[in-house]
């Protein structure tokens, strides 16, 4: 499959910081998000990395799914301004 890369210039796109397996998603489309809220968890080499919201907003789209292998820079979540 072809992975869609996140645009680093777009603060509304959440990218995978490392390659790994998505093991948990804590949000869904339409959720209001506050800064620091847990978004999802990626496991790599038996270590878990949790991604947190860098700014408040609303989840526009969750692009990934639990059990999916992701690459560094791959688009995971699209956010919109509150």
C-alpha positions as MATLAB code, in Angstrom:
seq = 'XXXXXXXXXXXXXXXXXXXXXXXXXXXXXXXXXXXXXXXXXXXXXXXXXXXXXXXXXXXXXXXXXXXXXXXXXXXXXXXXXX';
ca = [
       0.000    0.000    0.000;
       1.051    3.571   -0.605;
       1.338    5.590    2.620;
       0.201    9.216    2.552;
       2.842   11.455    4.086;
       1.852   14.305    6.381;
       2.713   17.849    5.338;
       5.155   19.158    7.988;
       4.037   22.732    7.203;
       0.399   21.925    8.100;
      -0.137   22.025   11.892;
      -3.450   20.187   11.427;
      -1.759   16.983   10.290;
      -0.443   14.509   12.850;
       2.387   12.308   11.542;
       3.993    9.125   12.809;
       7.253   10.089   14.559;
       8.732    6.613   13.970;
       7.901    3.398   12.142;
       5.787    0.964   14.142;
       2.431   -0.648   14.791;
      -0.620    1.403   15.802;
      -1.803   -0.299   19.013;
      -4.364    2.216   20.267;
      -6.411    5.161   19.057;
      -7.926    7.368   21.749;
      -9.947    9.725   19.525;
     -12.433    9.569   16.665;
     -13.652   11.953   13.983;
     -15.632   14.829   15.447;
     -13.991   14.761   18.894;
     -13.025   18.108   20.420;
      -9.379   17.945   21.498;
      -7.514   19.952   24.124;
      -3.771   20.566   24.079;
      -1.925   17.622   25.634;
      -4.741   15.121   25.107;
      -3.733   11.578   24.133;
      -4.364   10.856   20.441;
      -2.875    7.428   19.736;
      -0.164    4.936   20.649;
       2.444    3.332   18.390;
       4.544    0.319   19.377;
       8.052   -0.109   17.989;
      10.521   -2.742   19.170;
       8.333   -3.559   22.211;
       8.314    0.082   23.336;
       5.195    2.239   23.177;
       5.175    5.857   22.030;
       2.087    7.938   22.756;
       1.229   10.950   20.594;
      -0.442   13.922   22.278;
      -2.224   16.910   20.749;
       0.093   19.882   20.319;
      -2.815   22.332   20.133;
      -6.578   22.361   20.728;
      -8.928   21.598   17.865;
     -11.274   18.983   16.484;
     -10.491   15.627   14.881;
     -11.498   15.919   11.220;
     -10.374   12.424   10.208;
      -8.536    9.428   11.651;
      -6.547    8.119    8.675;
      -5.013    5.041   10.341;
      -6.381    2.042   12.251;
      -5.338   -0.204   15.137;
      -3.123   -3.000   13.859;
      -1.755   -0.996   10.949;
       1.990   -0.779   10.353;
       3.012    2.849    9.760;
       6.146    4.561    8.446;
       7.920    7.645    9.762;
       6.115   10.777    8.562;
       2.942    8.905    7.572;
      -0.292   10.849    8.055;
      -2.273    9.478   11.010;
      -4.840   12.121   11.979;
      -6.186   15.316   10.380;
      -7.197   18.070   12.791;
      -9.253   21.198   12.195;
      -9.361   24.409   14.202;
     -11.989   24.470   16.946;
];
